[in-house]
Amino acid sequence: MEIEAIAARILDAIAEIQQALPTSEFSLIDESLEKIAAAIDEQITVLRRIPEKMDPGLYFKAFRPYIRYFENVLYEGVDRQPMQYRGETGAQSSIMPVLVGLMKIPHRSSLLTEHLVAIRQYMPASHQALIRSVEAMPSLKQVADKSAFNQVLEAMANFRDVHYGWAQEYIARRTPDPIGTGGTPYMIWLKQLIDETRQWQR
């Protein structure tokens, strides 16, 4: 909840960039990017605190089984066709897709990117619309200050690094099953996102 709350400042900064682009106020764009990077850094600080309230062993044994994907769910008396549901996954948050859309990170087309697009169906319609509007913004790569632009990308990669580490500690080292709660080979895909984010730096 705190990470999502901090994201409000990211959205405010994106709105500032949208206002600055038509007037080519590049200094305001750079300042807004720096605000975004600072907010992501605060989110990372929160993300690092997960073990304070959730022991890895407790998560794996008592909590994770209830948020995994569900297959062949049949609603008796409602529908004769079994339904498939993805489990809880960080990809259901709109924070990172908004940032990827803002920074125009060209993630390699794969089953991963298809999954990330499909998972948007789990988001509120207003979140889906926001992501589309940010994706439609012009690229900042050539107009923004190199340092400010790279700060955001490095903060995003650092956030993913911490998430990757928790996925390893809380899940991967406890089971040979490579499939995460969202139904994906999470360790391979998370590493790909980290690498491609850093590769996009100027």
ABEGO torsion letter per residue (X at the ends): XAAAAAAAAAAAAAAAAAAAAAAGBAAAAAAAAAAAAAAAAAAAAAAAAAAAABBAAAAAAAAAAAABBBBGBBBBGABABBBBBBBBBAAABAAAAAAAAAAGBBBBBBAAAAAAAAAAAABBAAAAAAAAAAAABBBAAAABBAAAAAAAAAAAAAAAAAAAAAAAAAAAAABABABBAAGBBAAAAAAAAAAAAAAABX
